[in-house]
């Protein structure tokens, strides 16, 4: 039979009555609180009736090595009234008593509300505001950068998943602030009329946390994991390594803070070292692990090889299976080709970028295949490729680029667009058939037979 039980913190920080009621219920089941935090720790004991009280003291801190003088005074006053100190978490201080005649610790609702608000202003509100600003800024940067390449963004499950998680966290922390603001406003009105602070139950936060966990799990299952596997097992492995590193960094900072607290390091130094050390450790671990993985070629497929061309330059040669090759279009030769395909996937679209490169004479075949899973996005993604306004802004007006519709029949496509530069056709084409869009870059004007073969190879399922 286990002696220790841990429980996720389902309550809002300021829900003192709900927390006290829950702790009393746990004691009746034979579990006495030992430590509060994001995970609450209980120790098995004989079931009995114990009352708990939750109060807030602004001088309390997770970084304090010992209680402050005023906090010691608070504990002494409570002990004299029959309340035993149990534990603290940030500015929350928890007491318990088995005496039925022990008077309440908080007797003035106005003072109680002021204490809660001081505690919230010291820890909860600044932290949530900072996180809200950081997540908002992060989402704004992601959208401003990725909207310039909608195809890459919507087909990359990792990018899309990151944006959705950041949006969810933005809603979560924004909801926390709104929830507290509404509670404080209603409580202040109640107190001004001579009533008590408004009591809240924990259903709202429990629902928020369950929704956040479920949403995160869905993003992992539907976006992150398929996208990582599509990149290749090497990238998926690297992603898992980085996830483990950040978990290690969090655990190390938490352990450092606890160690300094036990050693009696003052709160200001503890806070400075914990924050600064966390930043330095994160940078060092990320840089060091990346360097080791690059040195071990962890990011490279196992069948990749190094090739020195006739100019003395070293290149990485890949041997991926491509749906269309130079040999298909122009016949076999003795050249040293590299065949590389990179895949991005999401529930909205699948993007494949295929390149066949010869590094001696610098010949190249490159094409992109886009399968639009969400049909309503097809025209928007096609327009993203057809729109060359940003490109043309950097060009001489007389050498502008534009896509012109051309005959689709030779390609076996529904629609074909050819890129023109200064009115002259180039070897770049966009082919459309059903939900598939292909962009191909040729270094020559294709013959009818090559058009038909390209359509046959690239406009069918691969």
Wavefront OBJ file of the C-alpha trace (Angstrom):
o trace
v 0.000 0.000 0.000
v 1.506 3.299 -1.059
v 2.232 5.912 1.590
v 2.566 8.936 -0.717
v -0.065 10.304 -3.085
v 0.373 13.103 -5.619
v -2.412 15.110 -7.173
v -2.549 17.700 -9.936
v -3.480 21.200 -8.755
v -7.007 21.683 -10.143
v -7.769 24.929 -8.327
v -7.237 28.566 -9.153
v -4.661 30.108 -6.834
v -7.220 32.374 -5.159
v -9.928 29.726 -4.542
v -9.202 29.466 -0.827
v -12.580 28.049 0.226
v -12.580 25.353 -2.477
v -8.995 24.361 -1.641
v -9.753 24.119 2.097
v -12.870 22.060 1.432
v -10.912 19.676 -0.804
v -8.120 19.213 1.750
v -10.673 18.430 4.458
v -12.235 15.794 2.206
v -8.802 14.271 1.521
v -8.072 14.071 5.280
v -11.357 12.224 5.818
v -10.103 9.687 3.247
v -6.812 9.291 5.110
v -4.556 11.637 3.133
v -2.865 14.578 4.863
v -1.307 17.365 2.818
v 2.503 17.639 3.021
v 3.408 19.954 0.146
v 1.457 22.259 -2.163
v 2.389 23.211 -5.721
v 1.424 22.269 -9.236
v 1.523 18.716 -7.864
v 0.135 18.373 -4.331
v 1.745 15.709 -2.158
v -0.126 13.820 0.555
v 0.955 11.238 3.159
v -1.256 8.375 4.280
v -2.701 8.718 7.814
v -5.668 7.623 9.854
v -8.875 9.118 8.386
v -10.104 11.916 10.602
v -11.923 15.224 10.595
v -9.473 18.081 10.048
v -10.330 21.629 9.080
v -8.044 23.537 6.746
v -7.639 27.245 6.207
v -5.950 28.969 3.273
v -4.635 32.487 3.678
v -2.361 34.735 1.624
v 0.751 36.539 2.787
v 2.584 38.748 0.301
v 6.037 38.281 1.909
v 5.994 34.508 1.339
v 8.031 33.267 -1.610
v 9.257 30.018 -3.149
v 12.742 31.530 -3.076
v 12.857 32.390 0.641
v 15.303 30.043 2.443
v 13.516 30.636 5.757
v 10.263 32.358 6.709
v 10.471 36.129 7.099
v 10.003 37.683 10.538
v 6.459 38.744 9.722
v 5.633 35.290 8.390
v 6.915 33.749 11.626
v 4.664 36.140 13.524
v 1.674 35.049 11.421
v 2.404 31.401 12.184
v 2.717 32.141 15.918
v -0.618 33.982 15.991
v -2.307 31.119 14.145
v -0.720 28.525 16.458
v -2.026 30.429 19.472
v -5.511 30.241 17.962
v -5.203 26.469 17.442
v -4.095 26.403 13.784
v -0.982 24.380 12.803
v 1.163 25.441 9.874
v 1.087 22.847 7.057
v 2.864 24.246 3.987
v 3.279 27.267 1.722
v 3.202 27.797 -2.038
v 4.263 31.197 -3.353
v 2.106 33.585 -1.297
v -0.424 30.911 -0.281
v -0.092 29.685 3.328
v -2.072 26.644 4.507
v -2.998 25.804 8.105
v -4.983 22.961 9.672
v -6.713 22.216 12.976
v -8.616 19.370 14.595
v -10.149 21.687 17.186
v -13.806 22.435 16.646
v -13.535 25.666 18.655
v -10.620 27.161 16.672
v -11.693 30.593 15.406
v -11.413 31.445 11.679
v -8.039 32.910 10.646
v -9.695 35.414 8.311
v -12.471 37.371 9.958
v -12.586 40.572 7.902
v -13.595 40.036 4.267
v -12.170 43.391 3.145
v -8.758 42.532 4.615
v -8.951 39.044 3.127
v -9.688 40.393 -0.363
v -6.845 42.892 -0.088
v -4.435 40.107 0.950
v -5.511 37.930 -1.975
v -5.071 40.802 -4.425
v -1.612 41.680 -3.049
v -0.563 38.049 -3.442
v -1.941 37.912 -6.978
v -0.145 41.117 -7.953
v 3.142 39.713 -6.679
v 3.074 36.385 -8.510
v 0.028 35.375 -10.561
v -0.818 38.570 -12.427
v 2.742 39.569 -13.522
v 3.520 35.995 -14.586
v 0.336 35.648 -16.613
v 0.738 39.075 -18.203
v 4.318 38.286 -19.245
v 3.279 34.911 -20.673
v 0.328 36.509 -22.459
v 2.614 39.109 -24.046
v 5.243 36.525 -25.012
v 2.740 34.127 -26.566
v 0.957 36.963 -28.350
v 4.238 38.283 -29.763
v 5.315 34.758 -30.736
v 2.051 34.092 -32.580
v 2.244 37.460 -34.343
v 5.798 36.722 -35.533
v 4.838 33.221 -36.692
v 1.888 34.498 -38.702
v 3.754 37.461 -40.209
v 6.611 35.214 -41.351
v 4.581 32.235 -42.541
v 1.827 34.090 -44.342
v 4.404 34.909 -47.046
v 4.591 31.183 -47.874
v 1.173 29.724 -47.197
v 1.959 26.393 -48.869
v 4.949 25.677 -46.634
v 3.112 26.798 -43.517
v -0.132 24.861 -43.932
v 1.639 21.666 -44.999
v 4.115 21.689 -42.102
v 2.487 19.926 -39.163
v 5.167 21.101 -36.735
v 4.798 24.776 -37.688
v 1.024 24.547 -37.736
v 0.965 22.632 -34.451
v 3.236 25.170 -32.788
v 0.962 28.021 -33.859
v -2.115 26.193 -32.567
v -0.452 25.424 -29.225
v 0.656 29.045 -28.838
v -2.889 30.187 -29.683
v -4.304 27.744 -27.114
v -1.897 29.019 -24.453
v -2.813 32.581 -25.379
v -6.483 31.756 -24.801
v -5.645 29.830 -21.604
v -3.629 32.588 -19.919
v -5.932 35.291 -21.225
v -8.831 33.326 -19.729
v -7.000 33.143 -16.399
v -6.657 36.922 -16.288
v -10.262 37.534 -17.314
v -11.502 34.951 -14.808
v -9.595 36.548 -11.940
v -10.621 40.051 -12.989
v -14.296 39.083 -12.950
v -13.949 37.330 -9.581
v -12.149 40.284 -8.036
v -14.725 42.745 -9.359
v -17.666 40.720 -8.046
v -15.937 40.108 -4.703
v -15.133 43.792 -4.251
v -18.765 44.731 -4.891
v -19.922 42.076 -2.431
v -17.468 43.240 0.251
v -18.458 46.888 -0.238
v -22.049 45.849 0.487
v -20.921 44.082 3.666
v -20.955 40.568 2.181
v -18.199 37.932 1.774
v -15.815 37.356 -1.106
v -17.403 35.365 -3.905
v -16.750 31.636 -3.535
v -15.737 29.723 -6.627
v -15.673 26.035 -7.382
v -12.855 24.480 -9.357
v -14.871 23.179 -12.269
v -13.796 25.977 -14.609
v -10.080 25.447 -14.091
v -10.442 21.676 -14.196
v -12.229 22.070 -17.530
v -9.555 24.446 -18.827
v -6.718 22.132 -17.853
v -8.424 19.041 -19.264
v -9.102 20.936 -22.500
v -5.475 22.130 -22.654
v -4.108 18.627 -22.079
v -6.529 17.084 -24.587
v -5.737 19.755 -27.186
v -1.992 19.287 -26.680
v -2.349 15.512 -27.053
v -4.377 15.968 -30.247
v -1.771 18.330 -31.700
v 0.979 15.828 -30.884
v -0.940 12.910 -32.405
v -2.288 14.662 -35.506
v 0.435 17.194 -36.290
v 3.787 16.794 -34.526
v 4.333 13.040 -34.727
v 3.214 12.532 -38.379
v 5.210 15.596 -39.415
v 8.353 14.420 -37.609
v 8.094 10.966 -39.188
v 7.528 12.521 -42.624
v 10.753 14.488 -42.238
v 12.518 11.175 -41.636
v 13.402 8.989 -38.670
v 16.590 11.012 -38.186
v 14.655 14.247 -37.678
v 12.062 12.506 -35.505
v 14.877 11.197 -33.308
v 16.450 14.634 -33.061
v 13.063 16.120 -32.112
v 12.689 13.581 -29.294
v 16.221 14.375 -28.093
v 15.493 18.110 -27.968
v 12.224 17.466 -26.095
v 14.171 15.434 -23.539
v 16.768 18.187 -23.231
v 14.183 20.835 -22.401
v 12.638 18.499 -19.831
v 16.100 18.029 -18.317
v 16.667 21.800 -18.276
v 13.389 22.403 -16.395
v 14.222 19.690 -13.863
v 17.753 21.076 -13.403
v 16.528 24.637 -12.746
v 13.903 23.359 -10.308
v 16.554 21.300 -8.496
v 18.955 24.267 -8.411
v 16.316 26.493 -6.844
v 15.525 23.867 -4.202
v 19.214 23.300 -3.449
v 19.905 27.028 -2.983
v 16.867 27.330 -0.733
v 18.139 24.497 1.482
v 21.597 26.121 1.575
v 20.106 29.361 2.890
v 20.771 31.484 -0.218
v 18.737 34.694 -0.017
v 15.627 35.038 -2.172
v 17.001 37.722 -4.520
v 20.140 35.715 -5.352
v 18.154 32.507 -5.703
v 15.748 34.127 -8.149
v 18.556 35.723 -10.184
v 20.604 32.519 -10.408
v 17.563 30.367 -11.197
v 16.376 32.586 -14.051
v 19.834 33.397 -15.402
v 21.049 29.834 -14.946
v 17.983 28.511 -16.748
v 18.657 30.717 -19.773
v 22.376 29.847 -19.902
v 21.689 26.140 -19.382
v 19.052 26.068 -22.146
v 21.424 27.754 -24.622
v 24.368 25.549 -23.635
v 22.409 22.289 -23.789
v 20.818 23.172 -27.133
v 24.085 24.297 -28.723
v 26.081 21.389 -27.307
v 23.550 18.753 -28.324
v 23.202 20.222 -31.819
v 26.973 20.195 -32.272
v 27.220 16.577 -31.117
v 24.380 15.465 -33.392
v 25.913 17.269 -36.389
v 29.281 15.684 -35.659
v 27.646 12.274 -35.474
v 25.645 12.988 -38.683
v 22.444 12.249 -36.801
v 20.450 14.493 -39.145
v 21.702 12.692 -42.257
v 19.951 9.628 -43.713
v 22.010 6.466 -43.352
v 22.397 6.046 -47.120
v 23.742 9.573 -47.674
v 27.335 9.845 -48.896
v 29.950 12.529 -49.375
v 31.013 13.326 -52.966
v 33.916 15.508 -54.145
v 33.143 17.018 -57.543
v 35.565 17.930 -60.288
v 35.949 21.416 -58.821
v 37.175 19.980 -55.508
v 33.996 20.844 -53.567
v 32.362 18.325 -51.213
v 28.635 17.657 -51.484
v 26.201 15.289 -49.799
v 24.667 12.773 -52.192
v 21.240 11.297 -51.439
v 19.559 8.222 -52.898
v 15.839 8.812 -52.365
v 13.228 7.389 -54.743
v 11.868 10.173 -56.960
v 8.644 9.830 -58.985
v 10.243 11.633 -61.952
v 13.951 11.697 -62.832
v 16.265 13.108 -65.483
v 16.705 9.564 -66.760
v 12.936 9.395 -67.396
v 12.999 12.646 -69.341
v 16.336 12.443 -71.188
v 17.576 8.858 -70.895
v 20.246 7.221 -68.742
v 23.762 8.649 -68.382
v 26.914 8.064 -66.330
v 26.688 11.221 -64.236
v 26.859 11.184 -60.433
v 23.391 12.297 -59.453
v 21.933 13.097 -56.059
v 18.269 12.184 -55.552
v 16.624 13.947 -52.640
v 13.016 14.358 -51.566
v 11.784 16.155 -48.471
v 8.232 15.760 -47.189
v 6.051 17.956 -45.018
v 2.618 16.830 -43.907
v -0.374 18.123 -41.986
v -4.112 17.351 -41.967
v -4.504 20.208 -44.468
v -1.870 19.383 -47.096
v 1.110 17.223 -48.001
v 4.103 18.906 -49.624
v 6.985 17.118 -51.367
v 10.087 18.883 -52.627
v 12.119 16.687 -54.998
v 15.571 17.580 -56.315
v 17.890 15.686 -58.643
v 21.257 17.404 -58.798
v 24.542 16.769 -60.613
v 27.404 18.738 -59.060
v 30.046 18.450 -61.795
v 28.188 20.218 -64.629
v 25.605 21.775 -62.273
v 22.530 20.227 -63.851
v 19.354 20.062 -61.880
v 15.738 18.888 -61.956
v 13.487 20.306 -59.265
v 9.756 19.997 -58.698
v 7.273 20.396 -55.856
v 4.161 18.285 -55.374
v 1.308 19.639 -53.267
v -1.652 17.442 -52.313
v -4.407 19.582 -50.811
v -6.314 17.496 -48.267
v -8.649 20.339 -47.286
v -10.378 21.066 -50.603
v -11.534 24.534 -49.556
v -7.884 25.620 -49.411
v -6.983 24.537 -52.955
v -7.547 27.883 -54.673
v -5.841 29.832 -51.889
v -2.741 27.608 -52.066
v -2.684 27.799 -55.872
v -2.915 31.582 -55.674
v -0.024 31.544 -53.213
v 2.178 30.054 -55.929
v 0.744 32.177 -58.734
v 1.172 35.440 -56.831
v 4.597 36.879 -57.640
v 4.023 40.411 -56.333
v 6.660 40.139 -53.588
v 9.155 38.704 -56.048
v 8.465 41.410 -58.634
v 8.897 44.168 -56.075
v 12.599 43.296 -56.019
v 12.955 43.107 -59.802
v 13.386 45.620 -62.592
v 9.869 46.533 -63.846
v 10.939 45.593 -67.376
v 11.923 42.102 -66.217
v 8.820 41.281 -64.212
v 7.592 37.737 -63.745
v 4.052 36.537 -64.378
v 2.298 33.187 -64.833
v 0.271 32.764 -68.038
v -2.327 30.063 -68.621
v -1.236 27.650 -71.389
v -2.645 24.540 -73.042
v -3.102 21.832 -70.400
v -3.840 18.957 -72.791
v -0.206 17.943 -73.525
v 0.401 17.515 -69.788
v -2.817 15.620 -69.061
v -3.752 18.305 -66.534
v -6.857 20.323 -65.722
v -4.920 23.605 -65.910
v -1.315 24.626 -66.590
v 0.456 27.930 -65.993
v 3.846 28.863 -67.447
v 6.159 31.437 -65.899
v 7.167 34.329 -68.145
v 10.011 36.733 -67.581
v 9.863 40.050 -69.424
v 7.331 38.449 -71.757
v 9.534 35.445 -72.553
v 8.454 31.923 -71.499
v 10.644 30.012 -69.037
v 10.880 26.335 -68.084
v 8.838 26.783 -64.896
v 5.299 25.391 -64.945
v 2.443 24.914 -62.477
v 0.266 21.886 -63.230
v -3.156 21.328 -61.634
v -5.264 18.196 -61.539
v -7.928 17.568 -58.911
v -6.486 18.341 -55.478
v -2.888 18.024 -56.684
v -0.759 21.004 -57.681
v 2.761 20.565 -59.100
v 5.399 23.206 -59.697
v 8.302 22.051 -61.869
v 11.486 23.871 -62.841
v 13.040 22.740 -66.154
v 16.231 24.117 -67.675
v 14.916 23.570 -71.191
v 11.681 23.864 -73.176
v 9.993 20.439 -72.786
v 8.886 18.445 -75.800
v 5.329 17.081 -76.028
v 6.512 13.609 -75.034
v 8.251 15.003 -71.943
v 5.122 16.974 -71.013
v 2.987 13.842 -71.233
v 5.468 11.791 -69.196
v 5.711 14.521 -66.538
v 1.925 14.651 -66.205
v 1.734 10.872 -66.030
v 4.399 10.648 -63.312
v 3.499 13.646 -61.183
v -0.244 14.126 -61.526
v -1.138 10.661 -60.312
v -0.905 9.341 -56.757
v 2.591 8.518 -55.576
l 1 2 3 4 5 6 7 8 9 10 11 12 13 14 15 16 17 18 19 20 21 22 23 24 25 26 27 28 29 30 31 32 33 34 35 36 37 38 39 40 41 42 43 44 45 46 47 48 49 50 51 52 53 54 55 56 57 58 59 60 61 62 63 64 65 66 67 68 69 70 71 72 73 74 75 76 77 78 79 80 81 82 83 84 85 86 87 88 89 90 91 92 93 94 95 96 97 98 99 100 101 102 103 104 105 106 107 108 109 110 111 112 113 114 115 116 117 118 119 120 121 122 123 124 125 126 127 128 129 130 131 132 133 134 135 136 137 138 139 140 141 142 143 144 145 146 147 148 149 150 151 152 153 154 155 156 157 158 159 160 161 162 163 164 165 166 167 168 169 170 171 172 173 174 175 176 177 178 179 180 181 182 183 184 185 186 187 188 189 190 191 192 193 194 195 196 197 198 199 200 201 202 203 204 205 206 207 208 209 210 211 212 213 214 215 216 217 218 219 220 221 222 223 224 225 226 227 228 229 230 231 232 233 234 235 236 237 238 239 240 241 242 243 244 245 246 247 248 249 250 251 252 253 254 255 256 257 258 259 260 261 262 263 264 265 266 267 268 269 270 271 272 273 274 275 276 277 278 279 280 281 282 283 284 285 286 287 288 289 290 291 292 293 294 295 296 297 298 299 300 301 302 303 304 305 306 307 308 309 310 311 312 313 314 315 316 317 318 319 320 321 322 323 324 325 326 327 328 329 330 331 332 333 334 335 336 337 338 339 340 341 342 343 344 345 346 347 348 349 350 351 352 353 354 355 356 357 358 359 360 361 362 363 364 365 366 367 368 369 370 371 372 373 374 375 376 377 378 379 380 381 382 383 384 385 386 387 388 389 390 391 392 393 394 395 396 397 398 399 400 401 402 403 404 405 406 407 408 409 410 411 412 413 414 415 416 417 418 419 420 421 422 423 424 425 426 427 428 429 430 431 432 433 434 435 436 437 438 439 440 441 442 443 444 445 446 447 448 449 450 451 452 453 454 455 456 457 458 459 460 461 462
